């Protein structure tokens, strides 16, 4: 029983069903098993949770209808909005980025022509790490895994001809996120956009970087302060913008299991909310703009239950732990991406099928936006063709299957509801443990999340090697000779792109007013010294004067220091 | 025979360390002495550590796509600094033609995605032992 609500099925009903189940087990089931045993002794989910043969209302225990409820109403188990895809389909948001800004701009225009409804930018490693393209550490990496952005000129070119008031833009960027947000805002201002009409997201989830994705610059505490500053600044200036996208995706891809993905992500969310409310900003003034990002893995029903469980757990945390009052502060909205690490090099066309099934789970779990991976992900960043196939996969789900007709169609499945209950209970168990370690930051410093992830990843590798975890084309149904019909063409980067970007950056540096840049960088450093100061205004001023990302990062390094990891494996 | 000593390194800027940690653990489980550098190492740092630790082999993991720049750079540095006789093994997501090109340059092996942990140990042991036999240093102690 929850919130004083009556259980869906009362004690008598559940006892009667259990008695009937016992009779069935002794009767039909026992007779059948005697003739034909089951294929395995134990059936497990991807999170290694044992599952029963069949589920009944008796499995729901004290679950009340109010725990499931209605979409768009607390606790949001069934979705953040009352009509879900009947009102609007999820945003089909394929990530793209390579080479120089003008090259990625061309890919964006292509994707918009193909019917894509939102943009998502992938940056190259130097940009992700806050380094300028001419830094010697960046040799060979400029524009390779994403687009290179050094100065505001690059940002201007990246969105040339794209209406920033009508298309939402997501930027996958973390330790240097605040600088790119500053550039984005500065470009929008130049164009005369109304900042309150800008919609989009920066990932800006630094805590999961220390846990999983491992892109960092400064130590944890000052990095958390930067995230705080972006959230507080956005709450005052960008009414429709999500200043953080709290991400489980990387936790899963780095090896975390299903429970770890959502539990660690919510532990990070708790840390951000605590950090921002400590400034005196009430939770309801920024929580509506917190957004989330999860993977969609292969275990179909567990994934659907995962999305439902994380929505419900978040609603309860925001209401009960942080005293949120506004419904918008309690409803979790998420972007989903299919699981890149599940894609194989062998028989690459199989990846289209894997991706389609994972995408369907995300849709049945109520995702607000979705990226489907390219079939060639295990080879290189995707070709235009691979991205088009991935987008078509989403369009087929949206327009041919009718799964969008009904909200939360798996709600009420005794199996899915039981999994939802179990996953939610596990989340709170882990959150209690994190609290007992002294909170999220202390738990990261102690390597708690990192070790759990490494252990699970190693176990998965062993199970794949033994064949216990089946991967079609890799450890089952293997083809010894490569199938010419499945040859993939890989994306090839223009080898001159890096040199051009470096030259361009140098040209910008030579032409700008250096005195102004020096003064603004000094002011930024001063702002950093005062922990109560918000870094956004000084950063926006610096990017407008064409200060580069690397210069801005370095201006704060003296104050903040550098993060050094103690790796665990 | 002396236990195999191997330096496992992440070069370049990418932070994908799921694979390298599995490799480090698999090699440790196979009885080797494993030194893991952590993330974001430069080729210079990797080669300097390899010399200092006197390893039989260097395993370099990268998923940034910069393998055609960074692995040849490490080979050059190894040769320049007198450790060109040690093995360089790569790991990560790389197109087939790059794998061939890297082997032609002198990279001993590329371990691809989803190489089973036990196979990693066996492959590295085989490569090191063949190499020791060729160099006539294999059967010591």
Interface residues (C-beta under 8 A of the other chain):
Chain A: X125 X126 X128 X129 X131 X137 X138 X139 X140 X141 X144 X145 X209 X213 X214 X215 X253 X254 X255 X341 X344 X345 X378 X379 X380 X381 X453 X454 X457 X458 X461 X462 X464 X465 X471 X474 X490 X493 X565 X567 X569
Chain B: X12 X13 X14 X15 X16 X17 X18 X21 X22 X24 X25 X26 X36 X38 X39 X40 X42 X64 X65 X66 X68 X69 X70 X73 X93 X95 X112 X113 X114 X116 X117 X118 X119
